[in-house]
Amino acid sequence: MSQAEAWTILRLLQWTTEFLEKHGSACPRLDAELLLAKARGCQRIELYTAFEEVATDELRENFRALVRRRSEGMPVAYLLGHREFYSLDFRVSPAVLIPRPETEFVLIELLDAAKGHARSVPLQIADVGTGSGILGVCAAKHLISAQVTAIDISTDALEIAKQNADAHHVADRIEFLQSDLFGDVPANATFDFVVSNPPYVSDAEYEQLSADVKNFEPKGALVGGPSGTEIIAQLIVQAAHRLRAGGRLIIEISPMIESAVTQLIREHGSFAEPRTIKDLARLARVVSAVRV
């Protein structure tokens, strides 16, 4: 077999890029490189110095299995088993949502607000619906005196979050609790901050999501009810009872429900006028309100 006919690293990438493009991948070359690096056990950048290397049968078999699952719609992050968030690497599985850049705006709002907070010692933070733990782990990582309570209804999600806390050496400052919002959190527990990326997709919006989201990511972590605000409405009520005076509620939202969420906060009466933070696309992404 000539070098041109052999399954070199470059030829594998070229063929797979075309294959994934035909199967609807938005980033077929990137997907191919990430999956081949996974199968080869190397960093993606290392592929660029190995284009002429002939792939072993074992490598081709492992790569083929990953590509097949990707062509069926499985998100790359689940196939790789990890995703970056705020410059940290987090383990993910189909038990948790794949971290998205938009959620970083929740963390940034928390870190900024914590700088000027008349804090208790240590700072008490509740991460409601922690999922993979990205908000709670990053909070503990960047606020070194903080104690975090990471809450999720899913035991599988909590297990992933615990592994991420261990990986980033902050598990000693995070308590993990299985609870539906604050339902099973000790009644005397109060907080300086409540942060959350809650389910906020409406039933109708869920039907319009891309197949790789709808068919693979956990529905319970996405759908907030018929209007998308039902779980957020519960969270606002419960957070008002858990936040100390001067504490802050920080919630990720969909741009479509920003006015509804801010109205719910106003109507509750326990918060100062809510503030909306926009993402890089200038879309409403986070609502932040101080407990009065």
C-alpha positions in Angstrom: 0.0 0.0 0.0 1.4 3.4 -1.0 1.5 6.3 1.5 -1.3 8.0 -0.5 -3.5 4.9 0.1 -2.5 4.4 3.7 -4.7 5.6 6.5 -2.5 8.3 7.8 -3.5 10.8 10.5 -4.1 13.4 7.9 -6.2 11.1 5.6 -8.3 10.1 8.6 -9.0 13.7 9.5 -9.9 14.6 5.9 -12.2 11.7 5.4 -13.9 12.2 8.8 -14.3 15.9 8.3 -16.3 15.2 5.1 -18.3 12.4 6.8 -19.3 14.5 9.8 -20.2 17.5 7.6 -22.6 15.3 5.7 -24.1 14.2 9.1 -24.8 17.7 10.2 -21.8 18.6 12.4 -21.4 22.4 12.7 -17.7 22.1 13.2 -16.7 18.9 11.4 -12.9 19.5 11.3 -12.7 20.4 15.0 -14.9 17.4 15.9 -12.6 15.1 13.9 -9.5 16.5 15.5 -10.8 16.3 19.0 -12.1 12.7 18.6 -8.9 11.5 16.9 -6.8 13.1 19.7 -9.0 11.3 22.2 -8.6 7.9 20.4 -4.8 8.5 20.1 -4.4 9.6 23.7 -2.7 12.9 22.8 -3.3 16.6 22.8 -5.1 17.9 19.7 -2.1 20.1 18.7 0.1 16.9 18.6 -1.9 15.7 15.5 -0.3 18.5 13.5 3.1 17.0 13.8 1.8 13.5 13.0 0.0 13.9 9.7 2.2 11.4 7.9 1.9 8.8 10.7 0.0 5.7 9.6 -2.7 4.9 12.0 -2.7 1.5 13.7 -5.7 -0.8 13.4 -6.5 -0.3 17.0 -6.4 3.5 16.7 -8.7 3.3 13.6 -11.1 1.0 15.5 -11.3 3.3 18.5 -11.6 6.4 16.4 -14.3 4.8 14.2 -16.4 4.1 17.3 -16.2 7.7 18.5 -17.0 9.0 15.0 -20.0 6.7 14.7 -21.5 8.0 18.0 -20.8 11.6 16.9 -22.6 11.0 13.6 -25.6 9.8 15.6 -25.7 13.1 17.4 -23.8 12.4 20.6 -22.2 15.7 21.7 -18.4 15.8 21.5 -18.1 16.9 25.1 -19.8 13.6 26.3 -17.6 11.6 24.0 -14.5 13.3 25.3 -15.8 13.2 28.9 -14.8 16.7 29.7 -15.3 20.4 28.8 -13.5 23.6 29.8 -15.2 26.3 31.8 -13.6 29.5 33.0 -10.2 28.1 32.1 -10.7 24.9 34.2 -11.3 21.4 32.9 -14.5 19.7 34.1 -15.6 16.1 33.8 -19.0 15.8 32.1 -21.4 12.9 31.4 -25.0 12.7 30.1 -26.1 13.1 33.7 -25.2 16.8 33.5 -25.5 19.7 31.1 -22.5 20.5 29.0 -21.0 23.7 30.4 -21.5 26.7 28.2 -19.7 30.0 28.0 -22.8 32.0 28.9 -22.8 30.6 32.4 -19.5 32.3 33.0 -21.5 35.5 33.3 -23.1 34.1 36.5 -19.6 33.4 38.0 -18.3 36.8 37.0 -21.2 38.5 38.6 -20.6 36.5 41.8 -16.9 37.2 41.9 -17.4 40.9 41.3 -20.2 41.2 43.9 -18.1 39.2 46.5 -15.3 41.8 46.3 -17.5 44.5 47.8 -19.7 42.3 50.0 -19.7 42.9 53.8 -18.9 39.3 54.2 -19.3 36.9 56.9 -16.4 34.7 57.7 -16.3 32.4 55.8 -18.5 33.6 52.9 -21.4 31.2 52.4 -22.5 30.4 48.9 -25.3 28.1 47.7 -25.0 26.7 44.2 -28.6 25.5 43.4 -28.8 23.0 40.6 -25.0 22.5 40.6 -24.9 19.9 37.8 -21.2 19.2 37.0 -20.3 21.7 39.7 -18.9 24.4 37.5 -20.2 27.3 39.5 -19.6 25.9 43.0 -16.1 24.6 42.1 -15.0 27.9 40.5 -16.5 29.9 43.4 -14.4 27.8 45.8 -11.4 28.1 43.6 -11.4 31.9 43.3 -12.9 32.8 46.7 -10.5 31.0 48.9 -12.4 31.7 52.2 -15.7 30.7 50.8 -17.8 27.7 51.9 -20.0 26.4 49.2 -23.2 24.3 49.4 -23.7 22.5 46.1 -27.3 21.4 45.7 -28.9 19.1 43.0 -31.8 16.8 42.8 -29.8 14.3 40.8 -27.5 11.9 42.6 -25.7 11.2 39.4 -25.0 14.9 38.9 -23.7 15.2 42.4 -21.3 12.4 41.8 -19.8 14.2 38.8 -19.7 17.5 40.8 -17.8 15.7 43.6 -15.3 14.3 41.2 -14.7 17.8 39.8 -14.3 19.3 43.3 -11.7 16.6 44.0 -9.9 17.3 40.8 -9.6 21.0 41.5 -8.7 20.5 45.2 -11.7 22.3 46.7 -13.8 19.4 48.0 -12.9 20.3 51.6 -14.9 23.6 51.2 -17.9 22.2 49.3 -20.8 20.4 50.9 -22.9 18.4 48.5 -26.6 18.0 49.2 -29.3 16.1 47.2 -32.3 18.4 47.3 -35.1 19.8 45.1 -34.0 23.5 45.3 -33.8 24.2 49.1 -36.4 21.6 50.1 -34.0 19.3 51.9 -31.4 21.9 52.9 -31.2 22.3 56.8 -33.8 25.0 57.8 -31.2 27.1 59.6 -28.8 27.3 56.7 -28.5 30.9 55.4 -26.2 32.3 52.7 -24.5 35.4 51.4 -25.0 34.4 47.8 -27.4 32.1 46.0 -26.2 31.3 42.4 -28.0 29.1 40.0 -28.2 28.0 36.4 -31.8 26.6 36.7 -34.0 24.9 34.1 -35.4 27.8 32.2 -36.4 26.4 28.8 -40.1 26.4 28.1 -42.0 23.3 26.9 -42.4 24.8 23.5 -38.8 26.0 23.2 -37.6 22.5 24.2 -39.2 21.0 21.1 -37.2 23.4 18.9 -33.8 22.6 20.4 -31.2 20.9 18.3 -31.2 17.1 18.3 -27.8 16.9 20.0 -29.2 18.8 23.0 -32.7 17.4 23.1 -31.7 13.8 22.5 -28.7 13.7 24.8 -28.6 16.4 27.5 -30.8 15.8 30.7 -34.3 17.2 30.1 -34.8 17.9 33.8 -31.9 20.3 33.8 -33.2 22.2 30.8 -37.0 22.5 31.0 -38.5 25.0 33.5 -42.1 24.3 32.7 -44.7 25.6 30.3 -43.4 29.2 30.4 -39.8 28.4 31.4 -40.2 30.5 34.7 -41.9 28.0 36.9 -38.8 26.7 38.7 -37.2 30.1 38.8 -40.4 31.4 40.6 -39.9 28.7 43.2 -36.2 29.6 43.6 -36.9 33.3 44.1 -39.3 32.5 46.9 -37.0 30.0 48.6 -33.9 32.1 48.1 -35.6 35.1 49.8 -35.8 33.0 53.0 -32.3 31.8 52.8 -30.4 34.9 51.9 -29.0 37.1 54.6 -29.8 40.9 54.4 -27.5 42.3 51.8 -27.1 38.9 50.2 -27.5 38.4 46.5 -29.4 36.1 44.2 -27.7 35.5 40.8 -29.6 33.5 38.2 -28.9 32.5 34.6 -31.8 33.1 32.3 -33.0 32.9 28.7 -33.3 36.3 27.0 -36.9 35.4 26.2 -37.9 35.4 29.9 -35.9 38.3 31.3 -38.9 40.6 31.7 -40.9 37.8 33.4 -38.1 37.0 35.8 -37.4 40.6 36.8 -41.2 41.1 37.3 -41.3 38.0 39.6 -38.4 39.4 41.7 -40.1 42.8 41.9 -43.5 41.3 42.9 -41.9 39.2 45.7 -40.9 42.4 47.5 -37.8 41.1 49.3 -35.3 42.3 46.8 -33.9 45.6 45.6 -34.5 46.4 41.9 -33.0 43.5 39.9 -30.1 44.1 37.5 -29.8 42.4 34.2 -26.4 41.4 32.8 -26.0 40.9 29.0 -23.7 38.4 27.3 -21.2 39.1 24.5 -24.0 39.0 22.0 -25.8 41.7 24.0 -28.5 39.3 25.1 -30.0 39.3 28.6 -28.2 36.3 30.3 -28.2 36.9 34.1 -30.5 38.5 36.6 -28.9 39.7 39.9 -30.8 41.1 42.9 -29.9 42.0 46.4 -31.9 40.8 49.4 -33.1 43.8 51.4 
